[in-house]
Amino acid sequence: MEMVRSLGMLAGPVAGGVLVGWIGSRNALLADAASFALLALVVMASRLRRKPQRDDQEEETLFADYLPLLRNRRLMVVTGALSLEVFATAIADVAFVFLVMVTLGAGRPRLEC
């Protein structure tokens, strides 16, 4: 799963750039919106409904839905590591803009709308 995500992070901007160059930024954004609409239709068509399993012995608390996560050390470590990775990626994405514009001397991007 991590490999697919990493490939998407590498190939996504390239595919987006090719798409903008091929059909323009407006149509590329419309294609992106259409892909999200298609995903929503697929999720709704799957009719997947999961009801949470509750133990009658446990009283209802504010964190009742999070207890399975909080009780599993491995899941807590993975969730924490993933949260740090998302945070670091968000910072790196902002830093890349300045790297390209300032360090590499690229100018303002020109997008047609």
Phi and psi in radians as a Rosetta constraint file:
Dihedral C 1 N 2 CA 2 C 2 CIRCULARHARMONIC -1.133 0.35
Dihedral N 2 CA 2 C 2 N 3 CIRCULARHARMONIC -0.629 0.35
Dihedral C 2 N 3 CA 3 C 3 CIRCULARHARMONIC -1.128 0.35
Dihedral N 3 CA 3 C 3 N 4 CIRCULARHARMONIC -0.722 0.35
Dihedral C 3 N 4 CA 4 C 4 CIRCULARHARMONIC -1.112 0.35
Dihedral N 4 CA 4 C 4 N 5 CIRCULARHARMONIC -0.740 0.35
Dihedral C 4 N 5 CA 5 C 5 CIRCULARHARMONIC -1.115 0.35
Dihedral N 5 CA 5 C 5 N 6 CIRCULARHARMONIC -0.748 0.35
Dihedral C 5 N 6 CA 6 C 6 CIRCULARHARMONIC -1.150 0.35
Dihedral N 6 CA 6 C 6 N 7 CIRCULARHARMONIC -0.721 0.35
Dihedral C 6 N 7 CA 7 C 7 CIRCULARHARMONIC -1.102 0.35
Dihedral N 7 CA 7 C 7 N 8 CIRCULARHARMONIC -0.659 0.35
Dihedral C 7 N 8 CA 8 C 8 CIRCULARHARMONIC -1.125 0.35
Dihedral N 8 CA 8 C 8 N 9 CIRCULARHARMONIC -0.656 0.35
Dihedral C 8 N 9 CA 9 C 9 CIRCULARHARMONIC -1.195 0.35
Dihedral N 9 CA 9 C 9 N 10 CIRCULARHARMONIC -0.539 0.35
Dihedral C 9 N 10 CA 10 C 10 CIRCULARHARMONIC -1.428 0.35
Dihedral N 10 CA 10 C 10 N 11 CIRCULARHARMONIC -0.787 0.35
Dihedral C 10 N 11 CA 11 C 11 CIRCULARHARMONIC -1.463 0.35
Dihedral N 11 CA 11 C 11 N 12 CIRCULARHARMONIC -0.431 0.35
Dihedral C 11 N 12 CA 12 C 12 CIRCULARHARMONIC -1.038 0.35
Dihedral N 12 CA 12 C 12 N 13 CIRCULARHARMONIC -0.917 0.35
Dihedral C 12 N 13 CA 13 C 13 CIRCULARHARMONIC -1.088 0.35
Dihedral N 13 CA 13 C 13 N 14 CIRCULARHARMONIC -0.617 0.35
Dihedral C 13 N 14 CA 14 C 14 CIRCULARHARMONIC -1.142 0.35
Dihedral N 14 CA 14 C 14 N 15 CIRCULARHARMONIC -0.819 0.35
Dihedral C 14 N 15 CA 15 C 15 CIRCULARHARMONIC -1.105 0.35
Dihedral N 15 CA 15 C 15 N 16 CIRCULARHARMONIC -0.680 0.35
Dihedral C 15 N 16 CA 16 C 16 CIRCULARHARMONIC -1.112 0.35
Dihedral N 16 CA 16 C 16 N 17 CIRCULARHARMONIC -0.733 0.35
Dihedral C 16 N 17 CA 17 C 17 CIRCULARHARMONIC -1.128 0.35
Dihedral N 17 CA 17 C 17 N 18 CIRCULARHARMONIC -0.728 0.35
Dihedral C 17 N 18 CA 18 C 18 CIRCULARHARMONIC -1.124 0.35
Dihedral N 18 CA 18 C 18 N 19 CIRCULARHARMONIC -0.723 0.35
Dihedral C 18 N 19 CA 19 C 19 CIRCULARHARMONIC -1.129 0.35
Dihedral N 19 CA 19 C 19 N 20 CIRCULARHARMONIC -0.736 0.35
Dihedral C 19 N 20 CA 20 C 20 CIRCULARHARMONIC -1.112 0.35
Dihedral N 20 CA 20 C 20 N 21 CIRCULARHARMONIC -0.741 0.35
Dihedral C 20 N 21 CA 21 C 21 CIRCULARHARMONIC -1.160 0.35
Dihedral N 21 CA 21 C 21 N 22 CIRCULARHARMONIC -0.533 0.35
Dihedral C 21 N 22 CA 22 C 22 CIRCULARHARMONIC -1.451 0.35
Dihedral N 22 CA 22 C 22 N 23 CIRCULARHARMONIC -0.832 0.35
Dihedral C 22 N 23 CA 23 C 23 CIRCULARHARMONIC -2.084 0.35
Dihedral N 23 CA 23 C 23 N 24 CIRCULARHARMONIC 0.021 0.35
Dihedral C 23 N 24 CA 24 C 24 CIRCULARHARMONIC 1.604 0.35
Dihedral N 24 CA 24 C 24 N 25 CIRCULARHARMONIC 2.765 0.35
Dihedral C 24 N 25 CA 25 C 25 CIRCULARHARMONIC -1.201 0.35
Dihedral N 25 CA 25 C 25 N 26 CIRCULARHARMONIC -0.653 0.35
Dihedral C 25 N 26 CA 26 C 26 CIRCULARHARMONIC -1.086 0.35
Dihedral N 26 CA 26 C 26 N 27 CIRCULARHARMONIC -0.848 0.35
Dihedral C 26 N 27 CA 27 C 27 CIRCULARHARMONIC -1.194 0.35
Dihedral N 27 CA 27 C 27 N 28 CIRCULARHARMONIC -0.565 0.35
Dihedral C 27 N 28 CA 28 C 28 CIRCULARHARMONIC -1.140 0.35
Dihedral N 28 CA 28 C 28 N 29 CIRCULARHARMONIC -0.720 0.35
Dihedral C 28 N 29 CA 29 C 29 CIRCULARHARMONIC -1.175 0.35
Dihedral N 29 CA 29 C 29 N 30 CIRCULARHARMONIC -0.637 0.35
Dihedral C 29 N 30 CA 30 C 30 CIRCULARHARMONIC -1.134 0.35
Dihedral N 30 CA 30 C 30 N 31 CIRCULARHARMONIC -0.676 0.35
Dihedral C 30 N 31 CA 31 C 31 CIRCULARHARMONIC -1.134 0.35
Dihedral N 31 CA 31 C 31 N 32 CIRCULARHARMONIC -0.680 0.35
Dihedral C 31 N 32 CA 32 C 32 CIRCULARHARMONIC -1.107 0.35
Dihedral N 32 CA 32 C 32 N 33 CIRCULARHARMONIC -0.789 0.35
Dihedral C 32 N 33 CA 33 C 33 CIRCULARHARMONIC -1.092 0.35
Dihedral N 33 CA 33 C 33 N 34 CIRCULARHARMONIC -0.687 0.35
Dihedral C 33 N 34 CA 34 C 34 CIRCULARHARMONIC -1.124 0.35
Dihedral N 34 CA 34 C 34 N 35 CIRCULARHARMONIC -0.618 0.35
Dihedral C 34 N 35 CA 35 C 35 CIRCULARHARMONIC -1.163 0.35
Dihedral N 35 CA 35 C 35 N 36 CIRCULARHARMONIC -0.639 0.35
Dihedral C 35 N 36 CA 36 C 36 CIRCULARHARMONIC -1.206 0.35
Dihedral N 36 CA 36 C 36 N 37 CIRCULARHARMONIC -0.668 0.35
Dihedral C 36 N 37 CA 37 C 37 CIRCULARHARMONIC -1.113 0.35
Dihedral N 37 CA 37 C 37 N 38 CIRCULARHARMONIC -0.716 0.35
Dihedral C 37 N 38 CA 38 C 38 CIRCULARHARMONIC -1.101 0.35
Dihedral N 38 CA 38 C 38 N 39 CIRCULARHARMONIC -0.724 0.35
Dihedral C 38 N 39 CA 39 C 39 CIRCULARHARMONIC -1.076 0.35
Dihedral N 39 CA 39 C 39 N 40 CIRCULARHARMONIC -0.740 0.35
Dihedral C 39 N 40 CA 40 C 40 CIRCULARHARMONIC -1.078 0.35
Dihedral N 40 CA 40 C 40 N 41 CIRCULARHARMONIC -0.707 0.35
Dihedral C 40 N 41 CA 41 C 41 CIRCULARHARMONIC -1.125 0.35
Dihedral N 41 CA 41 C 41 N 42 CIRCULARHARMONIC -0.698 0.35
Dihedral C 41 N 42 CA 42 C 42 CIRCULARHARMONIC -1.124 0.35
Dihedral N 42 CA 42 C 42 N 43 CIRCULARHARMONIC -0.737 0.35
Dihedral C 42 N 43 CA 43 C 43 CIRCULARHARMONIC -1.131 0.35
Dihedral N 43 CA 43 C 43 N 44 CIRCULARHARMONIC -0.770 0.35
Dihedral C 43 N 44 CA 44 C 44 CIRCULARHARMONIC -1.162 0.35
Dihedral N 44 CA 44 C 44 N 45 CIRCULARHARMONIC -0.638 0.35
Dihedral C 44 N 45 CA 45 C 45 CIRCULARHARMONIC -1.243 0.35
Dihedral N 45 CA 45 C 45 N 46 CIRCULARHARMONIC -0.385 0.35
Dihedral C 45 N 46 CA 46 C 46 CIRCULARHARMONIC -1.229 0.35
Dihedral N 46 CA 46 C 46 N 47 CIRCULARHARMONIC -0.387 0.35
Dihedral C 46 N 47 CA 47 C 47 CIRCULARHARMONIC 0.906 0.35
Dihedral N 47 CA 47 C 47 N 48 CIRCULARHARMONIC 0.604 0.35
Dihedral C 47 N 48 CA 48 C 48 CIRCULARHARMONIC -1.428 0.35
Dihedral N 48 CA 48 C 48 N 49 CIRCULARHARMONIC 2.068 0.35
Dihedral C 48 N 49 CA 49 C 49 CIRCULARHARMONIC -2.234 0.35
Dihedral N 49 CA 49 C 49 N 50 CIRCULARHARMONIC 2.141 0.35
Dihedral C 49 N 50 CA 50 C 50 CIRCULARHARMONIC -2.012 0.35
Dihedral N 50 CA 50 C 50 N 51 CIRCULARHARMONIC 2.216 0.35
Dihedral C 50 N 51 CA 51 C 51 CIRCULARHARMONIC -1.714 0.35
Dihedral N 51 CA 51 C 51 N 52 CIRCULARHARMONIC 2.271 0.35
Dihedral C 51 N 52 CA 52 C 52 CIRCULARHARMONIC -1.147 0.35
Dihedral N 52 CA 52 C 52 N 53 CIRCULARHARMONIC 2.424 0.35
Dihedral C 52 N 53 CA 53 C 53 CIRCULARHARMONIC -1.533 0.35
Dihedral N 53 CA 53 C 53 N 54 CIRCULARHARMONIC 2.248 0.35
Dihedral C 53 N 54 CA 54 C 54 CIRCULARHARMONIC -2.083 0.35
Dihedral N 54 CA 54 C 54 N 55 CIRCULARHARMONIC 2.448 0.35
Dihedral C 54 N 55 CA 55 C 55 CIRCULARHARMONIC -1.527 0.35
Dihedral N 55 CA 55 C 55 N 56 CIRCULARHARMONIC 2.330 0.35
Dihedral C 55 N 56 CA 56 C 56 CIRCULARHARMONIC -1.234 0.35
Dihedral N 56 CA 56 C 56 N 57 CIRCULARHARMONIC -0.333 0.35
Dihedral C 56 N 57 CA 57 C 57 CIRCULARHARMONIC -1.316 0.35
Dihedral N 57 CA 57 C 57 N 58 CIRCULARHARMONIC -0.485 0.35
Dihedral C 57 N 58 CA 58 C 58 CIRCULARHARMONIC -1.529 0.35
Dihedral N 58 CA 58 C 58 N 59 CIRCULARHARMONIC 2.395 0.35
Dihedral C 58 N 59 CA 59 C 59 CIRCULARHARMONIC -1.403 0.35
Dihedral N 59 CA 59 C 59 N 60 CIRCULARHARMONIC 2.693 0.35
Dihedral C 59 N 60 CA 60 C 60 CIRCULARHARMONIC -1.282 0.35
Dihedral N 60 CA 60 C 60 N 61 CIRCULARHARMONIC 2.130 0.35
Dihedral C 60 N 61 CA 61 C 61 CIRCULARHARMONIC -2.168 0.35
Dihedral N 61 CA 61 C 61 N 62 CIRCULARHARMONIC 3.031 0.35
Dihedral C 61 N 62 CA 62 C 62 CIRCULARHARMONIC -1.103 0.35
Dihedral N 62 CA 62 C 62 N 63 CIRCULARHARMONIC -0.622 0.35
Dihedral C 62 N 63 CA 63 C 63 CIRCULARHARMONIC -1.788 0.35
Dihedral N 63 CA 63 C 63 N 64 CIRCULARHARMONIC 0.388 0.35
Dihedral C 63 N 64 CA 64 C 64 CIRCULARHARMONIC -1.038 0.35
Dihedral N 64 CA 64 C 64 N 65 CIRCULARHARMONIC -0.661 0.35
Dihedral C 64 N 65 CA 65 C 65 CIRCULARHARMONIC -1.243 0.35
Dihedral N 65 CA 65 C 65 N 66 CIRCULARHARMONIC -0.353 0.35
Dihedral C 65 N 66 CA 66 C 66 CIRCULARHARMONIC -1.680 0.35
Dihedral N 66 CA 66 C 66 N 67 CIRCULARHARMONIC -0.097 0.35
Dihedral C 66 N 67 CA 67 C 67 CIRCULARHARMONIC -1.020 0.35
Dihedral N 67 CA 67 C 67 N 68 CIRCULARHARMONIC -0.740 0.35
Dihedral C 67 N 68 CA 68 C 68 CIRCULARHARMONIC -1.034 0.35
Dihedral N 68 CA 68 C 68 N 69 CIRCULARHARMONIC -0.641 0.35
Dihedral C 68 N 69 CA 69 C 69 CIRCULARHARMONIC -1.235 0.35
Dihedral N 69 CA 69 C 69 N 70 CIRCULARHARMONIC -0.805 0.35
Dihedral C 69 N 70 CA 70 C 70 CIRCULARHARMONIC -1.161 0.35
Dihedral N 70 CA 70 C 70 N 71 CIRCULARHARMONIC -0.465 0.35
Dihedral C 70 N 71 CA 71 C 71 CIRCULARHARMONIC -1.490 0.35
Dihedral N 71 CA 71 C 71 N 72 CIRCULARHARMONIC -0.209 0.35
Dihedral C 71 N 72 CA 72 C 72 CIRCULARHARMONIC -1.831 0.35
Dihedral N 72 CA 72 C 72 N 73 CIRCULARHARMONIC 1.886 0.35
Dihedral C 72 N 73 CA 73 C 73 CIRCULARHARMONIC -1.060 0.35
Dihedral N 73 CA 73 C 73 N 74 CIRCULARHARMONIC -0.745 0.35
Dihedral C 73 N 74 CA 74 C 74 CIRCULARHARMONIC -1.078 0.35
Dihedral N 74 CA 74 C 74 N 75 CIRCULARHARMONIC -0.772 0.35
Dihedral C 74 N 75 CA 75 C 75 CIRCULARHARMONIC -1.126 0.35
Dihedral N 75 CA 75 C 75 N 76 CIRCULARHARMONIC -0.630 0.35
Dihedral C 75 N 76 CA 76 C 76 CIRCULARHARMONIC -1.145 0.35
Dihedral N 76 CA 76 C 76 N 77 CIRCULARHARMONIC -0.727 0.35
Dihedral C 76 N 77 CA 77 C 77 CIRCULARHARMONIC -1.146 0.35
Dihedral N 77 CA 77 C 77 N 78 CIRCULARHARMONIC -0.786 0.35
Dihedral C 77 N 78 CA 78 C 78 CIRCULARHARMONIC -1.122 0.35
Dihedral N 78 CA 78 C 78 N 79 CIRCULARHARMONIC -0.741 0.35
Dihedral C 78 N 79 CA 79 C 79 CIRCULARHARMONIC -1.117 0.35
Dihedral N 79 CA 79 C 79 N 80 CIRCULARHARMONIC -0.730 0.35
Dihedral C 79 N 80 CA 80 C 80 CIRCULARHARMONIC -1.121 0.35
Dihedral N 80 CA 80 C 80 N 81 CIRCULARHARMONIC -0.756 0.35
Dihedral C 80 N 81 CA 81 C 81 CIRCULARHARMONIC -1.135 0.35
Dihedral N 81 CA 81 C 81 N 82 CIRCULARHARMONIC -0.718 0.35
Dihedral C 81 N 82 CA 82 C 82 CIRCULARHARMONIC -1.128 0.35
Dihedral N 82 CA 82 C 82 N 83 CIRCULARHARMONIC -0.684 0.35
Dihedral C 82 N 83 CA 83 C 83 CIRCULARHARMONIC -1.096 0.35
Dihedral N 83 CA 83 C 83 N 84 CIRCULARHARMONIC -0.743 0.35
Dihedral C 83 N 84 CA 84 C 84 CIRCULARHARMONIC -1.130 0.35
Dihedral N 84 CA 84 C 84 N 85 CIRCULARHARMONIC -0.674 0.35
Dihedral C 84 N 85 CA 85 C 85 CIRCULARHARMONIC -1.142 0.35
Dihedral N 85 CA 85 C 85 N 86 CIRCULARHARMONIC -0.736 0.35
Dihedral C 85 N 86 CA 86 C 86 CIRCULARHARMONIC -1.125 0.35
Dihedral N 86 CA 86 C 86 N 87 CIRCULARHARMONIC -0.730 0.35
Dihedral C 86 N 87 CA 87 C 87 CIRCULARHARMONIC -1.080 0.35
Dihedral N 87 CA 87 C 87 N 88 CIRCULARHARMONIC -0.810 0.35
Dihedral C 87 N 88 CA 88 C 88 CIRCULARHARMONIC -1.152 0.35
Dihedral N 88 CA 88 C 88 N 89 CIRCULARHARMONIC -0.659 0.35
Dihedral C 88 N 89 CA 89 C 89 CIRCULARHARMONIC -1.133 0.35
Dihedral N 89 CA 89 C 89 N 90 CIRCULARHARMONIC -0.690 0.35
Dihedral C 89 N 90 CA 90 C 90 CIRCULARHARMONIC -1.090 0.35
Dihedral N 90 CA 90 C 90 N 91 CIRCULARHARMONIC -0.725 0.35
Dihedral C 90 N 91 CA 91 C 91 CIRCULARHARMONIC -1.170 0.35
Dihedral N 91 CA 91 C 91 N 92 CIRCULARHARMONIC -0.740 0.35
Dihedral C 91 N 92 CA 92 C 92 CIRCULARHARMONIC -1.125 0.35
Dihedral N 92 CA 92 C 92 N 93 CIRCULARHARMONIC -0.651 0.35
Dihedral C 92 N 93 CA 93 C 93 CIRCULARHARMONIC -1.068 0.35
Dihedral N 93 CA 93 C 93 N 94 CIRCULARHARMONIC -0.688 0.35
Dihedral C 93 N 94 CA 94 C 94 CIRCULARHARMONIC -1.210 0.35
Dihedral N 94 CA 94 C 94 N 95 CIRCULARHARMONIC -0.723 0.35
Dihedral C 94 N 95 CA 95 C 95 CIRCULARHARMONIC -1.140 0.35
Dihedral N 95 CA 95 C 95 N 96 CIRCULARHARMONIC -0.573 0.35
Dihedral C 95 N 96 CA 96 C 96 CIRCULARHARMONIC -1.092 0.35
Dihedral N 96 CA 96 C 96 N 97 CIRCULARHARMONIC -0.597 0.35
Dihedral C 96 N 97 CA 97 C 97 CIRCULARHARMONIC -1.064 0.35
Dihedral N 97 CA 97 C 97 N 98 CIRCULARHARMONIC -0.817 0.35
Dihedral C 97 N 98 CA 98 C 98 CIRCULARHARMONIC -1.218 0.35
Dihedral N 98 CA 98 C 98 N 99 CIRCULARHARMONIC -0.581 0.35
Dihedral C 98 N 99 CA 99 C 99 CIRCULARHARMONIC -1.051 0.35
Dihedral N 99 CA 99 C 99 N 100 CIRCULARHARMONIC -0.815 0.35
Dihedral C 99 N 100 CA 100 C 100 CIRCULARHARMONIC -1.208 0.35
Dihedral N 100 CA 100 C 100 N 101 CIRCULARHARMONIC -0.787 0.35
Dihedral C 100 N 101 CA 101 C 101 CIRCULARHARMONIC -1.343 0.35
Dihedral N 101 CA 101 C 101 N 102 CIRCULARHARMONIC -0.710 0.35
Dihedral C 101 N 102 CA 102 C 102 CIRCULARHARMONIC -1.656 0.35
Dihedral N 102 CA 102 C 102 N 103 CIRCULARHARMONIC -1.016 0.35
Dihedral C 102 N 103 CA 103 C 103 CIRCULARHARMONIC -1.195 0.35
Dihedral N 103 CA 103 C 103 N 104 CIRCULARHARMONIC -0.787 0.35
Dihedral C 103 N 104 CA 104 C 104 CIRCULARHARMONIC -1.523 0.35
Dihedral N 104 CA 104 C 104 N 105 CIRCULARHARMONIC -0.131 0.35
Dihedral C 104 N 105 CA 105 C 105 CIRCULARHARMONIC 1.288 0.35
Dihedral N 105 CA 105 C 105 N 106 CIRCULARHARMONIC 0.370 0.35
Dihedral C 105 N 106 CA 106 C 106 CIRCULARHARMONIC -1.352 0.35
Dihedral N 106 CA 106 C 106 N 107 CIRCULARHARMONIC 2.572 0.35
Dihedral C 106 N 107 CA 107 C 107 CIRCULARHARMONIC -1.469 0.35
Dihedral N 107 CA 107 C 107 N 108 CIRCULARHARMONIC -2.937 0.35
Dihedral C 107 N 108 CA 108 C 108 CIRCULARHARMONIC -1.159 0.35
Dihedral N 108 CA 108 C 108 N 109 CIRCULARHARMONIC 2.458 0.35
Dihedral C 108 N 109 CA 109 C 109 CIRCULARHARMONIC -1.273 0.35
Dihedral N 109 CA 109 C 109 N 110 CIRCULARHARMONIC 2.501 0.35
Dihedral C 109 N 110 CA 110 C 110 CIRCULARHARMONIC -1.901 0.35
Dihedral N 110 CA 110 C 110 N 111 CIRCULARHARMONIC 2.024 0.35
Dihedral C 110 N 111 CA 111 C 111 CIRCULARHARMONIC -2.036 0.35
Dihedral N 111 CA 111 C 111 N 112 CIRCULARHARMONIC 2.402 0.35
Dihedral C 111 N 112 CA 112 C 112 CIRCULARHARMONIC -1.550 0.35
Dihedral N 112 CA 112 C 112 N 113 CIRCULARHARMONIC 2.434 0.35
